Amino acid sequence: MNIDVKVLTKVINNWDPIALLEGGAPVDEYSIEIREIAEQCSLCKSETDLAKLIYTVFNDKMGVKLNHLACLNQAFKITEQVK
């Protein structure tokens, strides 16, 4: 699945998974993670794959373990925006 960086940015920033934006961080705070997700999302065949990718990227880049169901919810939001 191919997902535009703008769509990813909108969904991830609205989600603000670790409340950095809410705390006053710059709007591009998640840009590294978003870019990596965009680069690797072509390997995803389903929302479950995308959720795993989101979880893995945030874990690898920021050392945070996000809620798996929250990642899946965001994956569905992302794919709804792409359709």
C-alpha atoms as an extended CHARMM CRD file, in Angstrom:
* protein
*
        83  EXT
         1         1  MET       CA              0.0000000000        0.0000000000        0.0000000000  PROA      1               0.0000000000
         2         2  ASN       CA              1.2620000000        3.4550000000       -0.8870000000  PROA      2               0.0000000000
         3         3  ILE       CA              0.4150000000        6.2650000000        1.4800000000  PROA      3               0.0000000000
         4         4  ASP       CA              1.0960000000        9.9440000000        0.9500000000  PROA      4               0.0000000000
         5         5  VAL       CA              3.2840000000       11.6400000000        3.5520000000  PROA      5               0.0000000000
         6         6  LYS       CA              0.6430000000       14.3690000000        3.9530000000  PROA      6               0.0000000000
         7         7  VAL       CA             -1.9730000000       11.7980000000        4.9560000000  PROA      7               0.0000000000
         8         8  LEU       CA              0.4130000000       10.1500000000        7.3990000000  PROA      8               0.0000000000
         9         9  THR       CA              1.3800000000       13.5130000000        8.8570000000  PROA      9               0.0000000000
        10        10  LYS       CA             -2.2390000000       14.5250000000        9.3760000000  PROA      10              0.0000000000
        11        11  VAL       CA             -3.2420000000       11.2820000000       11.0800000000  PROA      11              0.0000000000
        12        12  ILE       CA             -0.1070000000       10.8820000000       13.2190000000  PROA      12              0.0000000000
        13        13  ASN       CA             -0.1170000000       14.5230000000       14.3250000000  PROA      13              0.0000000000
        14        14  ASN       CA             -3.8320000000       14.3990000000       15.1890000000  PROA      14              0.0000000000
        15        15  TRP       CA             -3.1760000000       11.2300000000       17.1790000000  PROA      15              0.0000000000
        16        16  ASP       CA             -0.0480000000       12.6700000000       18.8540000000  PROA      16              0.0000000000
        17        17  PRO       CA              0.8790000000        9.2060000000       20.1890000000  PROA      17              0.0000000000
        18        18  ILE       CA              3.1430000000       10.3820000000       22.9930000000  PROA      18              0.0000000000
        19        19  ALA       CA              1.5940000000       13.8310000000       23.5390000000  PROA      19              0.0000000000
        20        20  LEU       CA              4.6360000000       15.7680000000       22.3820000000  PROA      20              0.0000000000
        21        21  LEU       CA              2.6390000000       18.1990000000       20.2540000000  PROA      21              0.0000000000
        22        22  GLU       CA              0.1980000000       18.7390000000       23.0930000000  PROA      22              0.0000000000
        23        23  GLY       CA              3.1920000000       19.6270000000       25.2460000000  PROA      23              0.0000000000
        24        24  GLY       CA              4.3660000000       22.3050000000       22.8220000000  PROA      24              0.0000000000
        25        25  ALA       CA              6.7240000000       20.3850000000       20.5230000000  PROA      25              0.0000000000
        26        26  PRO       CA              7.0740000000       21.6560000000       16.9430000000  PROA      26              0.0000000000
        27        27  VAL       CA              4.5720000000       20.3440000000       14.3860000000  PROA      27              0.0000000000
        28        28  ASP       CA              7.3220000000       18.3800000000       12.6280000000  PROA      28              0.0000000000
        29        29  GLU       CA              8.2130000000       16.4420000000       15.7880000000  PROA      29              0.0000000000
        30        30  TYR       CA              7.1810000000       13.0970000000       14.2740000000  PROA      30              0.0000000000
        31        31  SER       CA              8.6070000000       13.7780000000       10.7890000000  PROA      31              0.0000000000
        32        32  ILE       CA             11.3790000000       11.1680000000       11.0560000000  PROA      32              0.0000000000
        33        33  GLU       CA              8.9140000000        8.4470000000       12.0680000000  PROA      33              0.0000000000
        34        34  ILE       CA              6.3770000000        9.5510000000        9.4430000000  PROA      34              0.0000000000
        35        35  ARG       CA              8.9930000000        9.5040000000        6.7000000000  PROA      35              0.0000000000
        36        36  GLU       CA             10.1200000000        5.9950000000        7.6610000000  PROA      36              0.0000000000
        37        37  ILE       CA              6.5440000000        4.7150000000        7.7420000000  PROA      37              0.0000000000
        38        38  ALA       CA              5.9410000000        6.2580000000        4.3020000000  PROA      38              0.0000000000
        39        39  GLU       CA              9.0800000000        4.6090000000        2.9210000000  PROA      39              0.0000000000
        40        40  GLN       CA              8.1800000000        1.1560000000        4.2430000000  PROA      40              0.0000000000
        41        41  CYS       CA              4.3940000000        1.1390000000        3.8440000000  PROA      41              0.0000000000
        42        42  SER       CA              4.6370000000       -0.3160000000        0.3410000000  PROA      42              0.0000000000
        43        43  LEU       CA              5.4480000000       -3.6250000000        2.0720000000  PROA      43              0.0000000000
        44        44  CYS       CA              2.1550000000       -3.5230000000        3.9930000000  PROA      44              0.0000000000
        45        45  LYS       CA             -0.6820000000       -5.6240000000        2.6230000000  PROA      45              0.0000000000
        46        46  SER       CA             -3.2730000000       -4.7960000000        5.2910000000  PROA      46              0.0000000000
        47        47  GLU       CA             -4.1370000000       -2.4580000000        8.1410000000  PROA      47              0.0000000000
        48        48  THR       CA             -2.6340000000       -5.0210000000       10.5170000000  PROA      48              0.0000000000
        49        49  ASP       CA              0.6900000000       -4.8330000000        8.6880000000  PROA      49              0.0000000000
        50        50  LEU       CA              0.5440000000       -1.0290000000        8.7920000000  PROA      50              0.0000000000
        51        51  ALA       CA             -0.2270000000       -1.0870000000       12.5210000000  PROA      51              0.0000000000
        52        52  LYS       CA              2.7850000000       -3.3250000000       13.1300000000  PROA      52              0.0000000000
        53        53  LEU       CA              4.9460000000       -0.9520000000       11.1010000000  PROA      53              0.0000000000
        54        54  ILE       CA              3.7350000000        2.0740000000       13.0920000000  PROA      54              0.0000000000
        55        55  TYR       CA              4.4300000000        0.2550000000       16.3500000000  PROA      55              0.0000000000
        56        56  THR       CA              7.8900000000       -0.8750000000       15.2260000000  PROA      56              0.0000000000
        57        57  VAL       CA              8.9750000000        2.5260000000       13.9100000000  PROA      57              0.0000000000
        58        58  PHE       CA              7.9800000000        4.3500000000       17.0890000000  PROA      58              0.0000000000
        59        59  ASN       CA              9.5950000000        1.6700000000       19.2180000000  PROA      59              0.0000000000
        60        60  ASP       CA             12.8330000000        1.7220000000       17.2180000000  PROA      60              0.0000000000
        61        61  LYS       CA             13.0980000000        5.5010000000       16.8040000000  PROA      61              0.0000000000
        62        62  MET       CA             11.7410000000        6.7790000000       20.1110000000  PROA      62              0.0000000000
        63        63  GLY       CA             11.9480000000        3.7630000000       22.3890000000  PROA      63              0.0000000000
        64        64  VAL       CA              8.2220000000        3.8540000000       23.1630000000  PROA      64              0.0000000000
        65        65  LYS       CA              5.9020000000        0.8940000000       23.2010000000  PROA      65              0.0000000000
        66        66  LEU       CA              2.5870000000        2.1200000000       21.8570000000  PROA      66              0.0000000000
        67        67  ASN       CA             -0.6950000000        0.3580000000       22.4320000000  PROA      67              0.0000000000
        68        68  HSD       CA             -1.1840000000       -2.1730000000       19.6300000000  PROA      68              0.0000000000
        69        69  LEU       CA             -4.9140000000       -1.4620000000       19.3080000000  PROA      69              0.0000000000
        70        70  ALA       CA             -4.2380000000        2.2710000000       19.1010000000  PROA      70              0.0000000000
        71        71  CYS       CA             -1.7990000000        1.5950000000       16.2540000000  PROA      71              0.0000000000
        72        72  LEU       CA             -4.4160000000       -0.5180000000       14.4870000000  PROA      72              0.0000000000
        73        73  ASN       CA             -7.0120000000        2.2280000000       14.9320000000  PROA      73              0.0000000000
        74        74  GLN       CA             -4.6450000000        4.7370000000       13.3460000000  PROA      74              0.0000000000
        75        75  ALA       CA             -3.8560000000        2.3170000000       10.5130000000  PROA      75              0.0000000000
        76        76  PHE       CA             -7.5770000000        2.1890000000        9.6810000000  PROA      76              0.0000000000
        77        77  LYS       CA             -7.7900000000        5.9950000000        9.8130000000  PROA      77              0.0000000000
        78        78  ILE       CA             -4.8430000000        6.2290000000        7.4260000000  PROA      78              0.0000000000
        79        79  THR       CA             -6.2740000000        3.7570000000        4.9210000000  PROA      79              0.0000000000
        80        80  GLU       CA             -9.6810000000        5.4840000000        5.0340000000  PROA      80              0.0000000000
        81        81  GLN       CA             -7.9740000000        8.7270000000        3.9760000000  PROA      81              0.0000000000
        82        82  VAL       CA             -6.2430000000        6.9510000000        1.0810000000  PROA      82              0.0000000000
        83        83  LYS       CA             -9.3660000000        5.3570000000       -0.4160000000  PROA      83              0.0000000000
